[in-house]
Amino acid sequence: RMPWHHDGSPAARPVNVATGAAYRGLNILALWAAAEHSGYRQGLWGTYHCWEKLGGQVRKGERATLGVFWKHAGGDSHADDDEEATRRPRMFARSFSLFNIAQVDNYAAPVTPRLPESERIAHAEAFIAALKVPIVIGGDMAYYSPATDTVHLPPFERFKDAVSAIAVSVHEHSHASGHKDRLNRDLTGRFGSFAYAMDEAVAELTASFVLADLGLAHEPHADHAAYLASWMEGLKNDPRAIHGDIDDTLAVELEDPADGQMGAGFV
């Protein structure tokens, strides 16, 4: 769950206007391509009847974008004696026509809430600025890029509240603490790998520590538990995993006061 509002731009996952559910598979590419080709500025889509139920009217002459829904049809009872083949599920596709909000009249998209600048938390932002990790503001994603050593964040006004903005920023800066010129953690893990999950656990615990020191409360999410569950799996294989990480961090601080000052902000 992202703690910020999406502005409806087509660069992110296209969504169904009625349910808010994101489209999947090749539908994402088809809707992205249609939005780029026709210059649609928002990624809200729906069928003709979907728009009609919401009070909108697809304009006469507008061309639909084809979507495809895939569904399991069960096993193939006419296969050969190969047992594997008889158990293999068949898939069938059903097409449906989608229209973008730009093709519809009499429907006003909900106004995205904007967090006012007056809500900024000055002492927390001063702490983040003192870390001196370059920050790139823009888009609808939050992440740390080891290749460029930059933290990427959505604009402040998109966040649901100021604490969430600080929490996300601290989480990504926690990843930045693992850069080769800082604590030199392994940041090469791909999504779904054990190394990736471990660094997410590091970032979540670090964010919890820092937010507590800043006097800020943070709402726990289900994904926090998932990250920590991955760490527990690592502890089963190496009971000293958490102690090793902490000991290595303290060693960096003691060996190099400059790096230690940066690391102390993360540990």
C-alpha positions in Angstrom: 0.0 0.0 0.0 1.6 3.3 -1.1 1.1 6.1 1.5 0.7 8.7 -1.3 -2.0 9.6 -3.8 -1.6 8.8 -7.5 -2.3 11.7 -9.8 -3.9 9.5 -12.5 -1.1 9.9 -15.0 -0.8 7.1 -17.6 2.9 6.4 -16.7 1.8 4.3 -13.7 -0.4 1.2 -13.8 -3.7 1.9 -15.6 -6.6 1.3 -13.4 -10.4 0.6 -13.7 -12.4 3.7 -12.9 -15.1 1.9 -11.0 -13.1 -0.5 -8.8 -9.7 1.1 -8.7 -8.1 -2.3 -9.5 -5.0 -2.1 -11.7 -5.0 -3.9 -15.0 -2.6 -6.8 -15.4 -0.5 -8.6 -18.0 -0.5 -7.4 -21.6 -3.4 -5.1 -20.9 -0.9 -2.8 -19.2 1.2 -2.5 -22.3 -1.9 -2.1 -24.5 -3.3 0.7 -22.4 0.1 2.4 -22.0 0.5 2.3 -25.8 -3.0 3.7 -26.4 -2.4 6.5 -23.9 0.9 7.4 -25.5 -0.5 7.3 -29.0 -3.6 9.4 -28.3 -2.1 11.7 -25.7 -4.3 10.7 -22.8 -3.2 12.4 -19.6 -4.8 10.0 -17.2 -4.7 6.3 -16.7 -8.4 5.7 -15.8 -10.2 3.2 -18.0 -13.6 1.4 -18.1 -16.0 -0.3 -20.5 -18.9 1.5 -22.1 -21.3 0.1 -19.5 -18.9 0.9 -16.7 -18.8 4.6 -17.7 -22.6 4.6 -18.2 -23.2 3.3 -14.7 -21.0 6.2 -13.3 -23.1 8.8 -15.2 -20.6 9.3 -18.0 -21.1 9.0 -21.7 -18.5 7.7 -24.2 -18.5 10.2 -27.1 -19.8 9.1 -30.4 -17.1 7.9 -32.8 -14.5 7.2 -30.1 -12.4 4.1 -30.8 -12.1 1.5 -28.0 -8.8 -0.1 -26.9 -9.0 -3.9 -26.8 -8.4 -5.6 -23.5 -8.1 -9.4 -22.9 -9.2 -11.4 -19.9 -7.6 -14.9 -19.5 -9.3 -17.7 -17.6 -8.5 -21.3 -16.7 -10.7 -23.8 -18.5 -9.7 -26.9 -16.5 -7.8 -30.0 -17.7 -7.8 -31.5 -21.2 -9.7 -34.8 -21.0 -8.9 -35.5 -24.7 -5.2 -35.5 -24.3 -3.1 -38.6 -24.9 -2.2 -41.1 -22.1 0.4 -38.6 -20.8 -0.9 -37.9 -17.3 1.0 -34.6 -17.3 -0.9 -33.4 -20.3 -4.3 -34.4 -18.9 -3.6 -32.2 -15.9 -2.3 -29.2 -17.7 -5.0 -26.5 -17.6 -6.3 -24.9 -20.7 -6.6 -21.1 -21.1 -9.2 -19.2 -23.0 -9.3 -15.5 -23.7 -12.2 -13.1 -23.8 -11.8 -9.6 -25.2 -13.5 -6.5 -23.9 -13.5 -2.8 -25.1 -12.0 -0.1 -22.9 -12.4 3.7 -23.1 -10.1 6.2 -21.4 -11.6 9.0 -19.3 -10.5 11.5 -22.1 -13.1 9.8 -24.3 -16.0 10.4 -21.9 -18.3 13.3 -21.3 -20.3 14.1 -18.1 -17.8 12.5 -15.8 -15.4 14.4 -13.5 -12.5 12.5 -12.0 -12.1 12.8 -8.3 -9.8 15.6 -7.2 -6.6 14.2 -5.8 -6.0 15.6 -2.3 -2.9 17.8 -1.9 -1.0 17.9 1.4 -0.3 21.6 2.2 3.3 22.8 2.6 2.4 24.0 6.1 2.2 20.3 7.2 6.0 19.7 6.7 7.9 18.5 9.8 10.9 20.8 9.9 13.1 18.9 12.4 12.7 15.6 10.5 13.4 17.2 7.1 16.5 18.8 8.6 17.7 15.4 9.7 17.2 13.9 6.3 18.9 16.9 4.6 21.9 16.4 6.9 22.4 12.9 5.5 23.4 14.6 2.2 22.1 11.8 -0.1 20.9 13.4 -3.4 17.1 13.3 -3.6 15.1 13.4 -6.9 11.5 14.5 -6.5 8.9 13.5 -9.1 6.9 10.6 -10.4 4.8 8.1 -8.5 7.5 5.7 -7.1 9.7 5.7 -4.1 13.1 3.9 -4.4 16.8 4.1 -3.9 19.1 3.7 -6.9 22.5 2.3 -5.9 23.9 3.0 -9.4 23.4 6.8 -9.1 23.3 6.9 -5.3 20.0 8.8 -5.4 16.8 8.6 -3.4 13.6 9.1 -5.6 10.4 10.3 -4.0 7.0 11.5 -5.1 6.2 15.2 -4.4 5.4 16.0 -0.8 1.9 17.2 -1.6 1.0 13.7 -2.9 1.5 12.0 0.5 -1.5 11.3 2.7 0.2 12.9 5.7 3.5 14.4 6.6 4.6 11.4 8.8 4.2 9.1 5.9 6.4 11.4 3.7 9.1 11.3 6.3 8.8 7.5 6.9 9.1 6.7 3.2 12.1 9.1 2.8 13.9 7.5 5.8 13.2 4.0 4.5 14.8 4.8 1.2 17.7 6.6 2.9 18.2 3.5 5.0 18.8 1.6 1.7 21.3 4.4 0.8 23.2 3.6 4.0 24.3 0.4 2.3 26.1 2.2 -0.5 29.7 1.0 -1.1 31.0 4.3 0.2 29.0 4.0 3.5 28.2 0.6 5.1 28.9 -1.4 1.9 26.0 -3.8 2.2 25.0 -6.2 -0.6 22.5 -4.2 -2.6 22.5 -6.5 -5.7 19.6 -8.6 -4.7 16.7 -8.7 -7.2 13.0 -8.4 -6.1 12.0 -11.7 -4.5 15.5 -12.8 -3.6 16.7 -13.4 0.0 19.2 -10.5 -0.2 16.5 -8.1 -1.3 14.2 -9.1 1.5 17.1 -8.8 4.0 17.8 -5.2 3.0 14.1 -4.4 3.2 14.1 -5.7 6.7 17.2 -3.5 7.5 15.4 -0.5 6.0 12.2 -1.2 8.0 13.9 -1.6 11.3 16.1 1.4 10.6 13.1 3.6 9.8 11.4 2.5 13.0 14.5 3.4 15.0 14.9 6.8 13.3 11.2 7.7 13.5 11.2 6.9 17.2 14.3 9.2 17.7 12.5 11.9 15.8 9.4 11.6 18.0 7.2 10.4 15.2 4.6 7.6 15.3 4.3 5.4 12.3 1.5 3.0 11.4 2.7 -0.6 10.9 1.7 -2.3 7.6 1.3 -5.9 6.6 4.4 -5.7 4.4 6.5 -4.9 7.4 5.7 -8.3 8.9 6.5 -9.9 5.5 10.0 -8.4 5.5 10.6 -9.4 9.1 9.4 -12.9 8.4 12.1 -13.1 5.7 14.7 -12.0 8.2 13.5 -14.7 10.6 14.1 -17.3 7.9 17.7 -16.0 7.7 18.1 -16.2 11.4 17.2 -19.9 11.3 20.2 -20.4 9.0 22.5 -18.0 10.9 21.4 -17.1 14.4 24.0 -14.3 14.5 22.7 -12.6 11.4 21.2 -9.7 13.2 24.2 -9.4 15.5 26.6 -9.5 12.6 24.8 -6.7 10.8 24.9 -4.5 13.9 28.5 -5.3 14.8 29.6 -4.5 11.2 27.8 -1.2 11.3 29.4 -0.2 14.6 32.8 -1.3 13.3 32.4 1.1 10.3 31.5 3.9 12.8 34.6 3.3 15.0 37.0 3.0 12.1 36.0 6.2 10.3 34.5 9.0 12.3 33.2 10.7 9.2 31.4 7.6 7.9 30.5 6.8 11.4 28.6 10.1 11.8 26.6 9.2 8.7 26.0 5.6 9.8 25.0 6.8 13.3 22.1 8.5 11.6 20.9 5.2 10.3 21.5 2.8 13.2 
